[in-house]
Amino acid sequence: MNIEVALVNSFTVKGKGGNPAGVVLNSDRLSDAQKLKIAQAVGYSETAFVSSDGEADYEVSFFTTIGEVDFCGHATLATFSTMYQKGILTAGSYVQRTKAGMLSVNIESNGKVVMDQKLPQKIDCFSYREISNVIGIESDLLKSTKLPIEVISTGLPDVIIPVPKGCLDVIMPDDKLISDFCKKHKVVGFHVFELCDRESEITASCRNFAPLFGISEESATGSSSGALACYLTEHLALDSNYVFEQGRAMNCTSMITASVATNNSTVISVKVGGFTSNIGSVVIPV
């Protein structure tokens, strides 16, 4: 059996940059083992598999080259953009069933895809010294941000790590140290950010490391962007609409928008969106 996989860059900037994902439509008859084999053959950080669902519009599962994950933001973007480009879907709102729950996705008339994420869960926190030893930035520098290091999940648990301006690009990630830390503390990865100047159109520049799941560094991470938006909403007096830059250190700059709605300081919705560009397709035998 030959399976066609659409290849899509998500969170692109005027058609450039972004994070590639594979998309497989009509996946109802594929086993998890076959999905993993396809994801490994594609070789991207995630490949999405779309199946029919009796309650939601679609069921979508996400596989890395190592195994299944509950949710993936950039692969969700790629999935619904692909169906829109193929004429399967029109502009409007849809619901996907994921292992992270039932989540809404909106396709705008200009092709931008905006996805709902789970409401944030604050799971853990770490000292500056604990993180300093893993990412190689002195604890006093981390402390100078006056911001906490927290594990937040809007679908996947990520360690949100603020660094002072000028420190982001000099991080030299040690995959084994980060992987061991994430395995020990049952988190997916590190989402490291530095705030931009207030007059900038970009809220923060980010880097994401998830070597435990075969991702040394990722150029755009939708789930982590939702978590970061919730973090900033809680800790800083910023606007509820955010723009995040990611992938600069990989020469693959991506742009991610996020918005957080609150009611009496309680988050009631988290949305992350962006644009995509098509790379092409590949056929994989299974």
N, C-alpha and C positions, 0 to 999 in steps of 0.2 A: 504494500500500500504506500503510495506517495502522498505526502502531505505538503501543501503549499503554505509557506510562512511569509506573511507580509513583514517587511523590515521598515521601521519607522523611527525617526529621531523626535524625541519629545522635549518640550520646553525650549524650542529653538528661538533664535533672535533673527528676524528677517530671513528665515530659511536656513540659517547657519547655526552651528553648535548643536547643543542638545545632547540627550542621552538615548542611545539606541535600544529599542525593544523589539522582540518578535511578537507577532500576533497570528494566532491560528483560529480561524472560524470553524463552526460546525464540528466541535470537538467531542460531541456526545459519546462516541464509540471508542475514544482513546482511553487507555488505562493510564494510571499514574506512572507506570514504568515507561510507557511509550512517550508520555509528555516529558518526562525527565530526559529520555534519549533525544528527543527533538530539541529541548532546551540546551542540552550539551552540544549538539551538532551546530546550533545557531551560534552559541558561544557568547551571547550577550549576558548582562547581569540578570535580566529577567525576560522570560517569554510568557505571554498571556494566552490562555486557552478559553474560548468562548463556547458555552453550551446553552441549550434551551433550559427553561426553568418554569415550573408551574405557577409560581407566585411573582417572582421578579421578571423584568424584561429579559434578563440574561443571567446565567451563572458564569462567573469568571474566576479561573484559578491561575495562580502565578508560580512559575518554577524558575529557580536559579539553576546554575550548572551543577549544584550540589543537591538540591531538593526543593520541596514546596515551601512557600512562605504565605502568610495569611493575606497579605495585601501588598500592592506595589502601585505607587502613584503614577510614575512615568509610563508604566505599562498600561494602566487604566486610560491615560490620555491617548496613548497609541491605539488602544482597542477601539474606543468610541470615535476617534478621528478616522480610523480606517473604515469603519462601517458607514460613517458620514460620507467620506470620499467615494465609496463604492455605491452610494445611493440606497443602502440598506436602511439607513436612518436619515431623518430630516432634522432640522434645528428643533430643539425641544428638550424636555426633561425625561430621563429614564432612570430605572433602578437596577443596580447590579447586586447579585448575591455573591458575597465573598466570605472567606473564613473569618474576616474581621467584622462581618455583619452585613445588613442590607444598607447600601449606600447609594444616594442619588447622584446622577451625573447630568449636567446640562450642556447641550451643544448650542452655541450661539450662532447667529446667522453668518458671522464672519469666519466661522470654523474654529473659534476658540473653544476649548473644552474646559469646563469648570466642574470639579468633583467635590462632593461632600466627604468629609472624613469623620471618623468617630470622635465623640467629645473627649477632651484630653483626660488622661489619667496620669497623675504624678506618682511614680512608682518608687523612686529611690533618690538619694543624693550622695555626692562624694565630696571629699575634701580636695582642696587645691593640690595638696601633696600627693594624694593617690593618683590624680590624673597627670600631674607633672612628671611622675616617674614613667608614664606610658607614652606621652606625646613629646617629651623632651623639651618642655618649656618650664622655666623656673617657677616654682610655686608662688613666689612673691609677684612675679609678672601676672600670673593668673589672678591672684588676689587683688591686684590693682584695678581690675574691672569693676570690683564691688558688686559683682553679680554671681549668683550661685551656680553650681554645676548640678544639674538635675536629670533624672531619667523621666522622660515624658513620652507617652504613647497616644497617637491619634490613629492607631492601626498597627503600628510596630513600635516596640520600646527602643528609643534612642537616647544616648547620653548627649545632652545639649551642653556644649562647652564654649563659653565666651573667652576670647583672647584679645589683648590690646591691639590697636591698629599697628600694622607692620609685622605682626607675628604670624599671621595666617599663612603667608606664602613661604615662610622659611621652615615650616613643619616638614620633617622627613619621617613619614610614618614607618613604624616597625610592625609589619604584618603579624608577626608571631606574638609580640607583646599585646597588641590590640586584640587579636583573636583570643588569646588566653584570658584577657580581662573580660571580654564580652561573654565568653563561655562560662566563666566563673560566676558572673553577675546576671546571667540570663538576659542579656540585651543584644540587640541586633548590630549596633555600630556606634561610632562617634560622629556627631554632627557639630563641627567646629565653626564658629562664626566670629567676624569682627564687624562692629557697627560702622556705617559710613557717616559722613558729615550730614547734619540735619538738612542742609540745603540740597543734598543729592537726591536724585530720583530713585536711587537704590537704597533700601533700608539697611541691608547687610550683605557682605560677601561671605560665602560659605565653602566649606570642604566637607566631604562625607567619606568615612572609612568604614568598611564592613567586611574585612578579610575572613571573618568566621564563615561567611556565606559566599566566599569566593570572589569578593569585590574589594580589591585593594584600595581603589578610590573610584568614586562615581561622580559624573559630571552634572547630574541633576537628580534630586531625590524628592519626590512629591510628598511622601509620608513624613519625612523629617522636616520639610518646610511647614507643614501644618503644625507639627509639634513646636517648632521654633516660633511661629506666629503666636501660639497660645502662651508660650514662655514670655515673649516680649510684651504681650497684652497684660500679663500679670505684673511684671517687674519694672516696666518703663512706661512713662506717660507718652506713648506714641499713638499715632492714628491707628485705627483698626484695619487699615488696608496696607499691605506690605508688598515690597518687590525685593526678591532675593536673587543675587547673582551667584552662580556656582560653576565650577569647571574651569576657572581661569588658570589654575595651576596645571591643568591638563591641556592647555591651548584649545579648549572646547567650551567656550563661554555659553552658559545657558541662562535663561531668565524665567523666574517662577513668580507668579502672583499668589497672594494669600490674603484672606480676610477672616476676621473673627468677630462674631456678634456676641454681645453680653447682655445680661439682664441682672441688675444688682450685683455686679462683679462676678457673676457666674456665666461661664461660656455656654452659649446655647446653639452655636453653629460654627463649623470650621470649613472653609472652602479653599481649594487650591486649584489654580488653572494655568493654562498656557497654550501655546501653538505647537504644531508639529510640522514636519516635512517628510515626505516619502523617500526612502532610500531605494526601494525596489522589492524584490521577492526572491525566495529560494525554495526549491523543492527538495524535501528530505524523505528518504525511504524509511519506513518503520516495519 
